[in-house]
């Protein structure tokens, strides 16, 4: 079961996070997300545990606990959605643009069928 861990200190390492979860059961993976450009931790990560009962025990035991002077948030991770930022240029333009482009409104490109 995948667990979200938020409000982490930027100094917390994946190994340190693993050690916090080990008393509750088998930790299968730990990842702290980092910014792609700066490489700096984003302040949250994910821990995967071998069983649902171990994960629930860890959530109950660790949610609201102080870790490096920060109160961490620990709960079941929600499934990933593909609504991350980015997308194509056309997705960001949106409608509502008026003017320019030969007097057309809408700002979209014309499709030739």
Backbone as CSV, one residue per row, in Angstrom:
resi,resn,N_x,N_y,N_z,CA_x,CA_y,CA_z,C_x,C_y,C_z
1,UNK,0.842,-1.174,0.000,0.000,0.000,0.000,0.887,1.237,0.000
2,UNK,0.504,2.212,-0.795,1.289,3.439,-0.949,0.795,4.505,0.024
3,UNK,1.733,5.167,0.694,1.426,6.166,1.716,2.055,7.496,1.320
4,UNK,1.269,8.552,1.447,1.759,9.915,1.222,2.319,10.450,2.533
5,UNK,3.478,11.098,2.473,4.079,11.721,3.648,4.383,13.169,3.292
6,UNK,3.711,14.098,3.958,3.874,15.509,3.633,4.436,16.322,4.780
7,UNK,4.776,17.568,4.464,5.346,18.541,5.393,6.694,18.065,5.940
8,UNK,7.470,17.418,5.071,8.793,16.942,5.467,9.798,18.083,5.474
9,UNK,10.719,18.023,6.410,11.846,18.943,6.412,12.676,18.657,5.160
10,UNK,13.299,19.681,4.613,14.131,19.487,3.428,15.387,18.672,3.747
11,UNK,15.676,18.484,5.035,16.862,17.732,5.449,16.594,16.242,5.622
12,UNK,15.330,15.818,5.605,15.005,14.407,5.796,15.426,13.615,4.560
13,UNK,16.122,12.503,4.795,16.566,11.643,3.693,15.599,10.465,3.546
14,UNK,15.703,9.781,2.423,14.880,8.596,2.210,15.191,7.529,3.257
15,UNK,16.454,7.393,3.622,16.827,6.399,4.636,16.233,6.763,5.993
16,UNK,16.248,8.019,6.333,15.653,8.457,7.603,14.156,8.172,7.607
17,UNK,13.485,8.422,6.506,12.057,8.159,6.401,11.785,6.657,6.521
18,UNK,12.605,5.853,5.887,12.486,4.394,5.987,12.569,3.953,7.457
19,UNK,13.515,4.506,8.183,13.699,4.140,9.593,12.478,4.500,10.441
20,UNK,11.786,5.569,10.105,10.579,5.964,10.836,9.440,4.970,10.619
21,UNK,9.376,4.377,9.430,8.280,3.471,9.086,8.558,2.011,9.446
22,UNK,9.820,1.618,9.574,10.178,0.221,9.837,9.516,-0.391,11.079
23,UNK,9.340,0.334,12.171,8.694,-0.291,13.338,7.263,-0.777,13.066
24,UNK,6.661,-0.294,11.980,5.276,-0.660,11.674,5.166,-1.817,10.688
25,UNK,6.277,-2.219,10.081,6.244,-3.343,9.156,7.274,-3.217,8.054
26,UNK,7.127,-4.059,7.051,8.075,-4.111,5.931,7.869,-2.936,4.984
27,UNK,8.925,-2.169,4.800,8.908,-1.036,3.873,9.482,-1.521,2.546
28,UNK,8.662,-1.446,1.484,9.134,-1.942,0.190,9.801,-0.859,-0.655
29,UNK,9.434,0.412,-0.455,10.118,1.495,-1.165,9.850,2.828,-0.483
30,UNK,10.784,3.756,-0.690,10.674,5.112,-0.160,11.158,6.056,-1.247
31,UNK,10.407,7.125,-1.477,10.880,8.134,-2.429,10.454,9.516,-1.947
32,UNK,11.427,10.428,-1.920,11.162,11.828,-1.612,11.299,12.571,-2.927
33,UNK,10.255,13.290,-3.310,10.271,13.974,-4.592,11.131,15.223,-4.546
34,UNK,11.827,15.467,-5.659,12.698,16.635,-5.768,12.315,17.460,-6.982
35,UNK,12.651,18.721,-6.932,12.411,19.621,-8.043,13.352,19.256,-9.186
36,UNK,12.827,19.177,-10.399,13.645,18.773,-11.554,14.776,19.750,-11.841
37,UNK,14.527,21.015,-11.642,15.523,22.025,-12.001,16.567,22.207,-10.911
38,UNK,16.116,22.449,-9.681,17.055,22.742,-8.596,17.583,21.490,-7.901
39,UNK,16.845,20.382,-7.991,17.236,19.172,-7.288,16.890,19.202,-5.812
40,UNK,16.283,20.278,-5.364,15.912,20.438,-3.957,14.656,19.626,-3.647
41,UNK,14.606,18.994,-2.471,13.401,18.238,-2.104,12.169,19.131,-2.083
42,UNK,11.018,18.559,-2.455,9.772,19.317,-2.487,9.037,19.317,-1.146
43,UNK,9.509,18.521,-0.185,8.880,18.508,1.129,7.815,17.440,1.293
44,UNK,7.745,16.507,0.343,6.829,15.381,0.483,7.388,14.178,-0.246
45,UNK,6.819,13.024,0.087,7.288,11.802,-0.549,6.276,10.690,-0.374
46,UNK,6.698,9.492,-0.746,5.829,8.326,-0.678,6.589,7.151,-0.088
47,UNK,5.866,6.376,0.705,6.407,5.150,1.284,5.456,4.032,0.890
48,UNK,6.006,2.918,0.441,5.171,1.752,0.143,5.477,0.686,1.170
49,UNK,4.395,0.102,1.702,4.535,-0.952,2.697,3.942,-2.234,2.148
50,UNK,4.431,-3.359,2.675,4.079,-4.668,2.136,2.605,-5.012,2.292
51,UNK,1.982,-4.600,3.382,0.576,-4.968,3.580,-0.256,-3.760,3.999
52,UNK,-1.535,-3.864,3.746,-2.467,-2.792,4.096,-2.521,-2.581,5.605
53,UNK,-2.499,-3.664,6.384,-2.583,-3.529,7.845,-1.344,-2.822,8.404
54,UNK,-0.164,-3.118,7.846,1.050,-2.430,8.281,0.993,-0.950,7.915
55,UNK,0.513,-0.671,6.723,0.406,0.714,6.275,-0.572,1.497,7.150
56,UNK,-1.701,0.890,7.478,-2.683,1.566,8.329,-2.119,1.828,9.719
57,UNK,-1.333,0.885,10.241,-0.685,1.078,11.547,0.308,2.235,11.486
58,UNK,1.064,2.324,10.390,2.032,3.407,10.219,1.327,4.756,10.115
59,UNK,0.233,4.803,9.374,-0.528,6.052,9.232,-1.024,6.509,10.602
60,UNK,-1.614,5.585,11.351,-2.129,5.916,12.684,-0.999,6.355,13.617
61,UNK,0.120,5.670,13.554,1.229,5.960,14.456,2.042,7.186,14.113
62,UNK,2.107,7.535,12.835,3.007,8.615,12.422,2.320,9.927,12.043
63,UNK,1.055,9.900,11.684,0.370,11.136,11.290,0.349,12.107,12.473
64,UNK,0.870,13.307,12.250,0.923,14.321,13.299,2.159,14.260,14.171
65,UNK,3.058,13.317,13.884,4.292,13.191,14.647,5.292,14.262,14.225
66,UNK,6.100,14.714,15.167,7.156,15.675,14.860,8.368,14.922,14.324
67,UNK,8.866,15.377,13.188,10.064,14.812,12.579,10.930,15.983,12.135
68,UNK,12.097,16.132,12.767,12.981,17.275,12.508,12.237,18.600,12.664
69,UNK,11.544,18.743,13.773,10.822,19.976,14.130,9.680,20.341,13.179
70,UNK,9.184,19.379,12.409,8.025,19.610,11.546,6.997,18.538,11.838
71,UNK,5.741,18.922,11.869,4.662,17.962,12.094,4.297,17.356,10.750
72,UNK,4.571,16.070,10.594,4.348,15.434,9.297,2.890,15.006,9.122
73,UNK,2.475,14.966,7.879,1.144,14.508,7.491,1.328,13.155,6.822
74,UNK,0.629,12.149,7.319,0.775,10.801,6.784,-0.615,10.245,6.507
75,UNK,-0.886,9.905,5.248,-2.172,9.293,4.912,-2.043,8.437,3.660
76,UNK,-3.108,7.714,3.363,-3.087,6.854,2.186,-2.954,7.712,0.942
77,UNK,-2.042,7.321,0.068,-1.836,8.072,-1.171,-3.022,7.867,-2.091
78,UNK,-3.446,8.941,-2.725,-4.525,8.841,-3.713,-3.949,8.338,-5.019
79,UNK,-4.771,7.690,-5.823,-4.274,7.221,-7.125,-3.813,8.398,-7.976
80,UNK,-2.802,8.156,-8.766,-2.292,9.189,-9.664,-3.323,9.567,-10.702
81,UNK,-3.422,10.859,-10.952,-4.229,11.313,-12.082,-3.259,11.950,-13.058
82,UNK,-3.626,11.997,-14.295,-2.721,12.584,-15.278,-3.038,14.060,-15.476
83,UNK,-3.285,14.771,-14.379,-3.615,16.189,-14.478,-2.424,17.052,-14.096
84,UNK,-1.234,16.489,-14.222,-0.041,17.267,-13.927,0.067,18.415,-14.914
85,UNK,0.748,19.478,-14.505,0.907,20.650,-15.355,1.591,20.311,-16.658
86,UNK,1.615,21.256,-17.532,2.268,21.014,-18.816,1.248,20.912,-19.906
87,UNK,1.261,19.833,-20.599,0.348,19.681,-21.719,0.921,20.356,-22.937
88,UNK,0.170,20.346,-23.996,0.659,20.958,-25.227,0.318,22.436,-25.258
89,UNK,0.904,23.134,-26.174,0.667,24.565,-26.332,-0.814,24.833,-26.572
90,UNK,-1.439,24.007,-27.383,-2.850,24.209,-27.692,-3.727,24.075,-26.448
91,UNK,-3.349,23.209,-25.523,-4.134,23.035,-24.304,-4.110,24.288,-23.448
92,UNK,-3.017,25.013,-23.474,-2.891,26.178,-22.594,-3.508,27.426,-23.194
93,UNK,-3.657,27.479,-24.506,-4.189,28.689,-25.117,-5.617,28.958,-24.709
94,UNK,-6.404,27.922,-24.694,-7.805,28.085,-24.304,-8.567,28.933,-25.294
95,UNK,-9.829,29.062,-25.073,-10.675,29.878,-25.948,-10.761,31.290,-25.440
96,UNK,-11.586,32.078,-26.067,-11.851,33.423,-25.600,-10.941,34.477,-26.175
97,UNK,-9.943,34.120,-26.923,-9.069,35.111,-27.524,-9.802,35.759,-28.683
98,UNK,-9.798,37.045,-28.690,-10.455,37.706,-29.826,-9.489,38.706,-30.436
99,UNK,-9.655,38.907,-31.698,-8.782,39.838,-32.399,-7.573,39.112,-32.952
100,UNK,-6.736,39.838,-33.680,-5.545,39.247,-34.270,-5.917,38.168,-35.268
101,UNK,-4.976,37.509,-35.814,-5.172,36.364,-36.699,-6.278,36.568,-37.735
102,UNK,-6.218,37.587,-38.465,-7.133,37.784,-39.593,-8.584,38.012,-39.176
103,UNK,-8.793,38.511,-37.986,-10.146,38.856,-37.575,-10.954,37.708,-36.997
104,UNK,-10.412,36.501,-37.005,-11.156,35.389,-36.416,-11.146,35.525,-34.904
105,UNK,-12.170,34.999,-34.268,-12.148,34.955,-32.812,-11.969,33.503,-32.399
106,UNK,-11.577,33.293,-31.173,-11.388,31.940,-30.677,-9.928,31.567,-30.574
107,UNK,-9.083,32.127,-31.394,-7.654,31.922,-31.269,-7.163,30.529,-31.651
108,UNK,-8.035,29.637,-31.981,-7.602,28.284,-32.348,-7.133,28.239,-33.789
109,UNK,-6.391,27.219,-34.114,-5.954,27.117,-35.504,-7.061,26.488,-36.332
110,UNK,-7.071,26.828,-37.577,-8.105,26.315,-38.472,-7.666,24.961,-38.984
111,UNK,-8.587,24.037,-38.971,-8.275,22.688,-39.444,-8.786,22.526,-40.862
112,UNK,-7.971,21.899,-41.655,-8.399,21.627,-43.031,-8.900,20.206,-43.140
113,UNK,-10.156,20.041,-43.474,-10.727,18.702,-43.632,-10.925,18.391,-45.089
